[in-house]
Amino acid sequence: DITAGEYTQLTGRAGRRGIDVEGHAVVCWQAGLEPRAVAGLASRRTYPLRSSFQPTYNMAVNLIATVGRERARGLLEQSFAQYQSDRSVVGLAHSIAANRARIADEWAGAACDRGDAEEYFRLRGRISAVEAQAARERRSDRRAETIEAMQAFRVGDIIDVPGKRHRHWAVVVDAGLGGAGPTPTVLTVDRQLKRLSSADFPEPPSVGAHMKVPKHFDSRSASFRRNLAAALEAKLRREPPTRSASADAADPDAVARIAELRMELRAHPVHDCPDREVHARHAESALRLERDTETVQRQADRRTNTIAVRFDRICSVLESLGYLSPAGGLQVTESGRMLARIYSELDLVTAEAVRDGVFDGLSAPQLAAVVSSLVYEARGDRRNPARMPDRRSEDAQIRLRNIWRQVSLSERDHRLPSHDEPDIGFAEAIHAWTAGAELADVLYLSGLTAGDFVRWARQVVDAAGQLADAVGAGPLRDTCRELVFRVRRGVVDAAPLED
């Protein structure tokens, strides 16, 4: 029996996407079918359809070879998966539309009879942005200067330390240069030990004087601290250090730019309007809404056209590897035509392995072992550690794994998700079966049920058949056909499985 969710998957595609709000499905009667059971499934709550469709390398070269790149991209943009992705931004689109309406209202409220209020307040906003950027740059420069100054501290330096109420002098007893940043420890006149960081200095610190600190000074000893604090106080009384004046590190170019903008602002006719600040409240609200809308728009842009964007990135990978030629708006090359005949999760890895000669010279059992890693996906824990059956197949598998790594790096560079690494969990079992082993021995070796073994063996047969069609006449095609002949025996060649 099927579940209500499975029934929805079977019948939910009735109707035309984006056009019909209701679809109709016909269930054919057969012996043993209970109409009430079907009615019960149909009357339960609906389940949303979720498309897992994504373009693949094989699909890309086939589409481009058939209809060209631009039309292929257009077809993908009309896919059900793209439709679902676009539907997910409906709420964002409503927010954007509502914000734009409010923005228009706020700018209307900011209107001034003396001149263009929007131009004036955008100019004010530009001044604020330039000032904020200049302030950030000043803070960054000051922090860099502070760290540089602290790295120059030496034991015995008397430095000016900011306090909660007033600044005071302290002597460095440990330069603290061992960590990620300088964290000197200082002793104050009132015998307090403080560990400082760059955050304690709003401005770069300076050294006012220097004094001798005992070589074996122990900060944990009260007597050491008392004696050094007394020596510091005497030093300050005898030779008062001078505090350095803080320097304004403002960028002269930024200062000149701000002055120029302020002059332009004062010359604007709206500047002298007596109701200027009333207009400003509306303008500031409009500018704030514009910033919020830009943020929401970026979110929407990331969610729309996801299928087409993935297709573009796939085309870039294929072009970089020589499966597509840039001539004439992308043409499928000879390698691309070979890839077009390979249908699997690791289609591009398989095609690269063919071009690299990974499968050349393998026997039928060895080829079955290597090809199985391109289709097999382990479920649960294995009975025994997975390994290749012999040295020749192991060498081929090492080369195949290196190709997978190179493809994964290319996918990462083009911001595409990588596929799982080839899995050798079925290699020994299919090698033994192809070499003529009995089913009982193969099942013991693999730890699989008979049904799972047959299912994966047929996957290997399908992959080998595709490989034979893709490579054309030659020794590899002959080996692929021998593999298919050897694997398709006994239970593997029996009637289709009942799931």
PATI-660199 format. One record per residue (C-alpha): y, x, z negated; residue in three letters; residue number from 1. Coordinates in steps of 0.001 Angstrom, whole numbers. Each point is the difference from the previous one (the first is absolute). Example, Ala and Ser with C-alpha at 12.3 -4.5 7.8 and 13.67 -1.06 7.14 Angstrom:
2
        Y        X        Z  roza  lovex
    -4500    12300    -7800   ALA      1
     3440     1370      660   SER      2
//
This chain:
499
        Y        X        Z  roza  lovex
        0        0        0   ASP      1
     3540     1136      681   ILE      2
     2913     -240    -2402   THR      3
     3205    -1952      515   ALA      4
     1814     3270      617   GLY      5
    -2495     1033     2678   GLU      6
      307    -3440     1592   TYR      7
     3771      513      155   THR      8
     -504     3362     1689   GLN      9
    -2198    -1695     2618   LEU     10
     2237    -2996      675   THR     11
     3466     1112    -1071   GLY     12
      848     1506     3370   ARG     13
      118    -3439     1637   ALA     14
     3427     -805     1418   GLY     15
     2621     2199     1603   ARG     16
     1638     2561    -2254   ARG     17
     3590     -805     -807   GLY     18
     -133    -3279     1944   ILE     19
    -2562    -2382    -1488   ASP     20
       92     -937    -3675   VAL     21
    -3466    -1529      231   GLU     22
    -3159     1045     1803   GLY     23
    -3332    -1698      652   HIS     24
    -3461     1523     -118   ALA     25
    -3282    -1526     1172   VAL     26
    -3153      745    -2009   VAL     27
    -3141     -326     2123   CYS     28
    -2823    -1911    -1622   TRP     29
    -3395     1617     -344   GLN     30
    -3214     -838    -1808   ALA     31
      375      351    -3758   GLY     32
     3797     -216       71   LEU     33
     1371    -2316    -2655   GLU     34
     3251    -1632     1241   PRO     35
     1184     -637    -3558   ARG     36
     -271     3703     -779   ALA     37
     2199      825     2998   VAL     38
     2463    -2705    -1042   ALA     39
       74     1492    -3485   GLY     40
      866     3421     1372   LEU     41
     2691    -1411     2279   ALA     42
     1612    -2096    -2741   SER     43
      425     2834    -2477   ARG     44
     3251     1854     -340   ARG     45
      993     2227     2881   THR     46
     -165     3758     -141   TYR     47
     2645     2129     1726   PRO     48
    -1222     2133     2868   LEU     49
      612     3711     -384   ARG     50
     -124     2160     3095   SER     51
    -1224     3574     -430   SER     52
      781      827     3634   PHE     53
     1495     3428      659   GLN     54
      324     1834     3327   PRO     55
    -2365     2949      459   THR     56
      -36     3077     2233   TYR     57
    -2645    -1535     2247   ASN     58
     1960    -3243      250   MET     59
     3199     1877      848   ALA     60
    -1445     1880     2976   VAL     61
    -1777    -3126     1277   ASN     62
     3148    -2133     -218   LEU     63
     2189     2648     1620   ILE     64
    -2533      537     2783   ALA     65
     -125    -3752      636   THR     66
     3569    -1290     -399   VAL     67
     2215     3034     -698   GLY     68
     1696     1053    -3193   ARG     69
     2902    -2469     -143   GLU     70
    -2089    -3081      670   ARG     71
    -2672     1227    -2419   ALA     72
     2635      329    -2699   ARG     73
     1233    -3512      742   GLY     74
    -3517    -1414     -281   LEU     75
     -483     1657    -3372   LEU     76
     3305    -1415    -1241   GLU     77
    -1445    -3459      684   GLN     78
    -3195      622    -1982   SER     79
    -1019    -2174    -2938   PHE     80
      283     2987    -2355   ALA     81
     3593      583     1132   GLN     82
      686    -3705     -444   TYR     83
    -1204      182    -3613   GLN     84
     2091     3113     -601   SER     85
     3082    -1707     1417   ASP     86
     -638    -3091    -2127   ARG     87
      126     2175    -3117   SER     88
     3679      721      665   VAL     89
     1049    -3633      327   VAL     90
     1266      -16    -3585   GLY     91
     1926     3217      603   LEU     92
     1506    -1460     3167   ALA     93
     1189    -3057    -1935   HIS     94
     1635     2289    -2587   SER     95
     1720     1987     2744   ILE     96
     1303    -3166     1683   ALA     97
     1252    -1428    -3312   ALA     98
     1724     3277     -875   ASN     99
     1725      170     3374   ARG    100
     1335    -3526     -446   ALA    101
     1352      912    -3445   ARG    102
     1498     3207     1394   ILE    103
     1886    -1993     2629   ALA    104
     1290    -2370    -2706   ASP    105
     1141     2885    -2209   GLU    106
     1859     1710     2842   TRP    107
     1648    -3317      797   ALA    108
     1072     -217    -3649   GLY    109
     1443     3518      179   ALA    110
     2242     -828     2989   ALA    111
     3649     1035     -362   CYS    112
     2982    -1191     2065   ASP    113
     1505     3507      -57   ARG    114
    -2734     1708     1992   GLY    115
    -3696      658      527   ASP    116
    -1422     -236    -3534   ALA    117
    -3520      981     1054   GLU    118
     1294     3209     1571   GLU    119
     2031      783    -3137   TYR    120
    -2812     -557    -2497   PHE    121
    -2529     1847     2125   ARG    122
     2440     2915      -99   LEU    123
      114     -302    -3800   ARG    124
    -3774        5      -55   GLY    125
      -90     3103     2180   ARG    126
     2317     1803    -2417   ILE    127
    -2259     -913    -2924   SER    128
    -3042     1252     1907   ALA    129
     1665     3332      869   VAL    130
     1149      448    -3615   GLU    131
    -3473     -802    -1334   ALA    132
    -1610     2467     2396   GLN    133
     2509     2695     -961   ALA    134
     -694     -654    -3695   ALA    135
    -3753      295      564   ARG    136
      481     3269     1815   GLU    137
     2232     1312    -2811   ARG    138
    -2619     -922    -2602   ARG    139
    -2696     1704     2046   SER    140
     2124     3131      405   ASP    141
      863       62    -3715   ARG    142
    -3661     -296     -975   ARG    143
     -945     2881     2312   ALA    144
     2819     2124    -1460   GLU    145
    -1062     -951    -3543   THR    146
    -3593     1091      591   ILE    147
     1167     3238     1599   GLU    148
     2263      744    -2996   ALA    149
    -2774     -790    -2511   MET    150
    -2424     2295     1803   GLN    151
     2461     2836     -662   ALA    152
      -23     -548    -3793   PHE    153
    -1255     2911    -2112   ARG    154
     -884      187    -3665   VAL    155
     3243      577    -1937   GLY    156
     2284    -1848     2431   ASP    157
     2479    -2271    -1773   ILE    158
      384    -3167     2049   ILE    159
     2104    -3141     -169   ASP    160
    -2290    -2961     -812   VAL    161
     1172    -3618      459   PRO    162
     -436    -2258    -3046   GLY    163
      222    -3709     -739   LYS    164
     3573      278    -1291   ARG    165
     1169     3517      848   HIS    166
    -1182     3206     1578   ARG    167
    -1176     2934    -2072   HIS    168
    -1248     3541      402   TRP    169
    -3628     1084     -360   ALA    170
    -1984     3180      513   VAL    171
    -3014      190     2311   VAL    172
    -3152     1056    -1905   VAL    173
    -2479     -745     2831   ASP    174
      942     -131     3704   ALA    175
    -2833    -2494      720   GLY    176
     -672     1134     3562   LEU    177
    -3770     -542       26   GLY    178
     -210    -3666     1067   GLY    179
     1022    -2100     2980   ALA    180
     3672      407     -895   GLY    181
     2055     1982    -2517   PRO    182
     -224    -1434    -3543   THR    183
     1817     2456    -2275   PRO    184
     -198     -290    -3794   THR    185
     3293      544    -1846   VAL    186
     1077      291    -3634   LEU    187
     3260    -1605    -1156   THR    188
     2322     1058    -2808   VAL    189
    -1492    -2694    -2250   ASP    190
    -3489     1560      521   ARG    191
    -1323    -2686     2341   GLN    192
    -2467      991     2716   LEU    193
      380    -1873     3282   LYS    194
    -2047      155     3188   ARG    195
     2270     -741     2941   LEU    196
     -555    -1088     3587   SER    197
     2269     -449     2997   SER    198
      519    -3648    -1029   ALA    199
     1887     1191    -3124   ASP    200
     2757     1557     2124   PHE    201
     2272    -2370     1953   PRO    202
     1634     3126     1426   GLU    203
    -1389     3475      686   PRO    204
      -53     1957    -3310   PRO    205
     1655     3344     -496   SER    206
     -606     2951    -2301   VAL    207
     2957      554    -2360   GLY    208
    -1242     3133    -1760   ALA    209
    -3091     1954     -972   HIS    210
    -1482     1091    -3312   MET    211
    -3049     1869    -1186   LYS    212
    -3067    -2032    -1008   VAL    213
    -2671     1769    -2102   PRO    214
    -2904     1102     2196   LYS    215
    -2559    -1741    -2184   HIS    216
     2053    -3120     -662   PHE    217
    -2234    -2855    -1216   ASP    218
     1555    -3410      625   SER    219
    -2462    -1578    -2465   ARG    220
     1356     2076    -2872   SER    221
     2855    -1605    -1944   ALA    222
     1328     3399    -1091   SER    223
       95     1287     3591   PHE    224
     1877    -3114     1092   ARG    225
     2440      241    -2924   ARG    226
      801     3665      624   ASN    227
      436     -451     3770   LEU    228
     2200    -3097     -478   ALA    229
     2186     1957    -2429   ALA    230
      280     2863     2509   ALA    231
      923    -2487     2735   LEU    232
     2704    -1582    -2175   GLU    233
     1438     3443     -801   ALA    234
      -44      947     3686   LYS    235
     1858    -3182      967   LEU    236
     2585      518    -2744   ARG    237
      523     3645      928   ARG    238
      -46     -389     3794   GLU    239
      599    -3651     1001   PRO    240
    -1463     -521     3502   PRO    241
     1968    -1822     2686   THR    242
    -1329    -3168     1579   ARG    243
       80       81     3782   SER    244
     1865    -2793     1762   ALA    245
    -2183    -2423     1940   SER    246
      348      282     3746   ALA    247
      124    -3010     2298   ASP    248
    -2742      518     2558   ALA    249
     1180    -2798     2291   ALA    250
     -648      604     3685   ASP    251
     3398      505     1684   PRO    252
    -1238    -1762     3147   ASP    253
    -1002    -3052    -2052   ALA    254
     3335       38    -1823   VAL    255
     1872      113     3312   ALA    256
    -2126    -2802     1457   ARG    257
      587    -2225    -3045   ILE    258
     3750      667      144   ALA    259
       45     -915     3691   GLU    260
    -1878    -3260     -623   LEU    261
     2280     -919    -2920   ARG    262
     3044      542     2175   MET    263
    -1535    -2279     2641   GLU    264
     -735    -2580    -2702   LEU    265
     3582      -27    -1311   ARG    266
     1325     -436     3541   ALA    267
    -2148    -3081      613   HIS    268
     1961    -3302      -56   PRO    269
    -2466    -1636    -2430   VAL    270
      696     2715    -2602   HIS    271
     3283    -1637    -1071   ASP    272
    -1366    -3555     -166   CYS    273
      695    -1517    -3462   PRO    274
    -3400    -1757      139   ASP    275
    -1827     3163      997   ARG    276
    -2352       68    -3010   GLU    277
     -869    -3680      481   VAL    278
    -1052      874     3539   HIS    279
    -1817     3048    -1408   ALA    280
    -2405    -2092    -2079   ARG    281
    -1264    -1745     3135   HIS    282
     -107     3251     1980   ALA    283
    -1954     1873    -2686   GLU    284
    -2510    -2844     -145   SER    285
     -386      132     3802   ALA    286
     -513     3772      -24   LEU    287
    -2565     -254    -2799   ARG    288
    -1897    -2695     1915   LEU    289
       51     2181     3115   GLU    290
    -1640     2848    -1926   ARG    291
    -2649    -2359    -1378   ASP    292
     -640    -1417     3467   THR    293
     -488     3470     1471   GLU    294
    -2659      693    -2644   THR    295
    -1844    -3242      789   VAL    296
      294      687     3745   GLN    297
    -1670     3390     -453   ARG    298
    -2870    -1707    -1835   GLN    299
     -375    -2507     2837   ALA    300
      109     2739     2652   ASP    301
    -2862     1817    -1721   ARG    302
    -2176    -3125      176   ARG    303
      708    -1158     3550   THR    304
    -1469     1453     3184   ASN    305
    -2641     1817    -2077   THR    306
    -2717     -393     2655   ILE    307
     2253     1227     2811   ALA    308
     1230     2923    -2110   VAL    309
    -3596     1013     -740   ARG    310
     -762     -231     3730   PHE    311
     2951     2314      754   ASP    312
    -1238     2540    -2542   ARG    313
    -3536     -169     1387   ILE    314
     1408      676     3479   CYS    315
     1866     3025    -1371   SER    316
    -3227     1420    -1465   VAL    317
    -1880     -621     3251   LEU    318
     2769     1607     2037   GLU    319
       60     3070    -2254   SER    320
    -3777      437      441   LEU    321
      -24     -535     3767   GLY    322
    -1537    -3477      218   TYR    323
     3233    -1418     1405   LEU    324
     2379     1643     2453   SER    325
     3777     -655     -239   PRO    326
      222     -323     3782   ALA    327
     1039    -3465     1170   GLY    328
      485    -1499    -3442   GLY    329
    -3382     1191    -1358   LEU    330
    -3110      297     2131   GLN    331
    -3586      258    -1229   VAL    332
    -1484     3456      663   THR    333
    -3628      884      729   GLU    334
     -541      584    -3723   SER    335
     1601    -3372     -665   GLY    336
    -2448    -1706     2348   ARG    337
    -2829     1598    -1965   MET    338
     1521    -1260    -3285   LEU    339
      274    -3497     1498   ALA    340
    -3812     -258      -52   ARG    341
     -379      869    -3704   ILE    342
      244    -2872    -2482   TYR    343
     -141     1041    -3668   SER    344
     2172      621    -3037   GLU    345
      -64     3710      834   LEU    346
      486     -435     3749   ASP    347
     2551     2801      323   LEU    348
    -2084     2406    -2121   VAL    349
    -2998     -770     2227   THR    350
     2005      653     3166   ALA    351
     1360     3271    -1397   GLU    352
    -3547     1045     -909   ALA    353
    -1102     -653     3595   VAL    354
     2867     2108     1358   ARG    355
     -805     2779    -2492   ASP    356
    -3693       43      940   GLY    357
    -1207     -886    -3513   VAL    358
    -2937    -2050     1341   PHE    359
    -1040     2448     2723   ASP    360
    -3432     1591     -372   GLY    361
    -1209    -2286    -2798   LEU    362
    -3456    -1545      109   SER    363
     -310    -3784     -167   ALA    364
     -783      -17    -3779   PRO    365
     2858     2450     -677   GLN    366
     2401    -2060     2099   LEU    367
    -1062    -3154    -1866   ALA    368
      756     1708    -3329   ALA    369
     3479     1108     1094   VAL    370
      899    -3281     1724   VAL    371
    -1102    -1960    -3086   SER    372
     2826     1577    -2011   SER    373
     2488    -1678     2345   LEU    374
    -1285    -3516     -720   VAL    375
    -1674       51    -3432   TYR    376
     1814    -1166    -3136   GLU    377
    -1763      553    -3315   ALA    378
     -296    -2848    -2474   ARG    379
     -491      827    -3661   GLY    380
    -1608     3153    -1385   ASP    381
    -2417     2013     2095   ARG    382
    -3495      796    -1223   ARG    383
      301     3633     1115   ASN    384
     2965     2204      949   PRO    385
      870     -473     3676   ALA    386
     -698     2920     2311   ARG    387
     -660      760     3643   MET    388
    -3644      391     1040   PRO    389
      196     3507     1501   ASP    390
     2277     2965      675   ARG    391
      888     -992     3571   ARG    392
     1123    -3496     -973   SER    393
     1829     1420    -3036   GLU    394
     2029     2337     2247   ASP    395
      891    -2922     2280   ALA    396
      986    -2097    -3013   GLN    397
     2297     2751    -1300   ILE    398
     1778       65     3368   ARG    399
      206    -3802      -15   LEU    400
     1525        9    -3481   ARG    401
     2603     2559     1097   ASN    402
      922    -2257     2938   ILE    403
      365    -2934    -2400   TRP    404
     2386     2103    -2121   ARG    405
     2114      905     3028   GLN    406
      192    -3639     1097   VAL    407
      942    -1011    -3562   SER    408
     2818     2560      -19   LEU    409
     1305    -1350     3297   SER    410
     -164    -3540    -1409   GLU    411
     1909     1095    -3081   ARG    412
     2686     1618     2149   ASP    413
      384    -3273     1914   HIS    414
      -81    -2139    -3182   ARG    415
    -3340    -1635      767   LEU    416
    -2727     -655    -2592   PRO    417
    -2979     2331      252   SER    418
    -3582    -1187      348   HIS    419
    -2750      868    -2455   ASP    420
    -1812     3300      412   GLU    421
    -3277      -89     1979   PRO    422
    -2821     -985    -2391   ASP    423
    -3318     1877      290   ILE    424
    -1867    -2351    -2362   GLY    425
    -2189    -1377     2819   PHE    426
     -536     3292     1849   ALA    427
    -3384     1043    -1427   GLU    428
    -1471    -3491      321   ALA    429
      986     -546     3648   ILE    430
    -1020     3580      872   HIS    431
    -3468     -637    -1421   ALA    432
     -321    -3370     1741   TRP    433
     1105     1443     3347   THR    434
    -2534     2803     -449   ALA    435
    -2786    -2599     -407   GLY    436
     -323     -480    -3786   ALA    437
    -1521    -3172    -1436   GLU    438
     2255    -2731    -1395   LEU    439
    -1337      346    -3559   ALA    440
      795     3726      -25   ASP    441
     3488     -580     1405   VAL    442
      784    -2720    -2541   LEU    443
    -1140     2240    -2848   TYR    444
     2123     2833     1347   LEU    445
     3140    -2136      360   SER    446
     -322    -2402    -2920   GLY    447
     1064    -2834     2323   LEU    448
    -1572    -3402      385   THR    449
    -1766     -684     3280   ALA    450
     2795    -2352     1061   GLY    451
     2737     2573     -677   ASP    452
    -1958     2719     1784   PHE    453
     -446    -2151     3097   VAL    454
     3668     -997      -32   ARG    455
     1236     3612     -127   TRP    456
    -2601     1191     2504   ALA    457
     1272    -2555     2487   ARG    458
     3546     1197     -629   GLN    459
    -1136     3512      940   VAL    460
    -1641    -1406     3148   VAL    461
     3241    -1769      948   ASP    462
     2058     3157     -613   ALA    463
    -2394     2126     2058   ALA    464
       99    -2549     2826   GLY    465
     3800       96       31   GLN    466
      -91     3796      -54   LEU    467
    -2342       45     3006   ALA    468
     2363    -2260     1961   ASP    469
     3066     2014    -1036   ALA    470
    -1190     3518      898   VAL    471
    -1474     -759     3412   GLY    472
    -2931     1717     1687   ALA    473
    -1295     3154    -1667   GLY    474
    -2229     1383    -2777   PRO    475
     1875    -1835    -2784   LEU    476
     -501    -3372     1699   ARG    477
    -3717      782      366   ASP    478
     -251      862    -3706   THR    479
     1845    -3188     -963   CYS    480
    -2424    -2095     2046   ARG    481
    -2966     1826    -1520   GLU    482
     1467     -732    -3448   LEU    483
      275    -3711      819   VAL    484
    -3591      -88     1274   PHE    485
    -1358     1747    -3107   ARG    486
     1933    -2060    -2543   VAL    487
     -742    -3357     1619   ARG    488
    -3560     -359    -1204   ARG    489
    -1775    -2051    -2623   GLY    490
     2266    -2083    -2233   VAL    491
     3145     1384     1634   VAL    492
    -1005    -1548     3313   ASP    493
    -1169    -3290    -1557   ALA    494
     1831    -3340      112   ALA    495
     3633     -104    -1225   PRO    496
      508       63    -3755   LEU    497
      705    -3210    -1878   GLU    498
     2887      613    -2411   ASP    499
//
